[in-house]
């Protein structure tokens, strides 16, 4: 059965953190749905005003349809997500269903607001480390704790993407994509 991932977007999202995972996961034949978390419409603007037409709206997202939920950072994108009760409920529903949760840069704050970080190792954009419990905070570029994946920011988005792939696909698929995208040349 084909794997599926949902990426949440709100105005002010970080394009690299949202679209790099979308690109790499689609290359591995994972079905990606971009989800508008705006009050109206399906077009969402990044923090650098890159406009993205989403596949669906938040109220159309169904937990049972996906294997993974991905939350990008970006300012004010993460704040817009964090202040959206529907987003927080969806995150809690994904977690309760045992689905993968992934967040990058400032987006772990959205997971914290949803109440799903407690007792789990994680990372975030370095300037935000004081917002998290130091017992569980890591300086690693990508952190995996059970079905929770977190990462630090735009440049680590490639590492984050391969961690997402490793969570959903066989190792041979991940290695093939690394080869095809010249990953080992970095």
N, C-alpha and C positions, 0 to 999 in steps of 0.2 A: 504494500500500500504506500502511495506517495506521501512523503512528509510535507507538512504545511507549517508556515510561520506567519505570525501577525506582527506588523511593525506599527506602533502608535506614533502618529504625527500631530503636533499642534504648532501653530504659528510660532516661529522663532526656534525651530528644531535645528540641530547641527547636521547639515547635509552629508558630510563625510561619515558621520556616525550612523546615519540611517541608510544611506544609499550604498555604502561599501558592503555592509552585510547583505542588503537586498541583492546586489550584483553577484557576490560570491555564492550565496545560497541558490540563486536562480541558475548559475552556471552548473551547479551540482544537481539540478532538476528538482530542487525543493520549491514547492509552490509558495510564493510570497504574496501576502495581501497587505497593501498599505492602507492604514485606517485613519481617516480624518477624525480628530477629537475636537473639532471646532463646533461652535453652536450651529453654524449654517454652512452648507456647501461641502464639496469634496476637494477643493483646491487649497493647499496649505503652503505657506511661504516660509522658507528657511530663515535663519538668522542673517544670511547674506542675500536674502530676497530671491532665492532660487525657488520657483513655483513648481509644485508637484501635484498632479492630479491623482487622488487616491482611488482605491478600488471600492471602498465602502466607508460608511460612517460608523461611529462608535456603537450606536444602538443596534446595528446590524451584526456586530461581532458576536460569535457564538463559541464559547470555550471548547465545546466538543469537536469543533471543526479544525482545531489546530493542535500542534505538538509543542509549540514554543511561542512565547510572547517576548518581543524585543522592544526595549524602551531606549531611544536615543536621548542624548543630552541636548545642549544648546540653550542659550539664554536669550529670550525668556521662555523658550519651548518647554524646558523641564518645569518651570514654575506654572505654566499653563496646564500641564498634565497634572502636577501635584495639587492644583486647586480645582480639579474636575472630579466630583464625587463618582461619576460613572467610570472613570479611568481607575480610580482606587478600588472600586468594587470589582472591576474586571480582573485586576491584578490579584486580588484576594481569591477570586474564583479560579483563576489559573493555578494558583498555589494550592488551593484546597483540592483541586482535581489531580494534583501530582504532575502537572505539566512543567516544562522548562520555563524559567524566567531569566531574562537577560537584560542588563542595563549597563550603559556606558557613560563616562564623564560625570555630569551632574545628576544623571537619571537615577543612580542608586538612592538619591534623596526621595524620589517618587516612591520607590519600593519601601523605604523607611516610613514614609507617610502612610503607606498602605498597611504597615505593620507586618511585613513579611521578612525583614532582615534579622530580627532578633535571634541571637544564638547562631548566626551563620557568618562564615568568613566572607569578606567582600572588599572591594576597593572602589575608588572614585577619582575624580579630578583631584590632584594633590591639594589644592587650596581649600578643599572642603573637608579634609580629614578630621578636623575638630568637630564636625557635625555628627560623627559616628562614634560608636563604642570602641575605644582603642583595643579592647580585648579581642575583637573580631576583625579589626581593620588591618589590611595588608597593603604594602607598597608595591606588590607585584603588578606587572602590566595587565595580566588577566588572572582572575581568581575563580575557581570552580569549587562550590560547596554543595554536594548533592546535585539537585536540579536547579541550582542558581549559578549563573555566570555573570561576572561584572568585569569592567575594564575602565581605563583611566582617561581616555580622551581621543581626539581625532587621529593622531598619528598611529596609536595602537589599534585603530579600527581594523586593520588587516589581520593582526594577531587575534583580535576578538572574533572576527569572521571565521577564521579557521577553527577556533575553539567551538563556535556555534556549530560548524560543520561536523566536528568530531563528536559532538553530542548527539547528532541526528543521523549520521551516515557511517558506513563502514570505513575503516582506516584506509583501504585501498582507494576509495573515492576521494578522500581528503588528500592523499599523497599524489594522485593523478592531477588534481586541481592545482596543487602546489607546483607541480612540474609545468603544467600548461600556463600558469601565470608568472613563471620565473621567480617564484618565492625564494628559492635557494640562492639566487644571485644577490640578495640583499645582505 
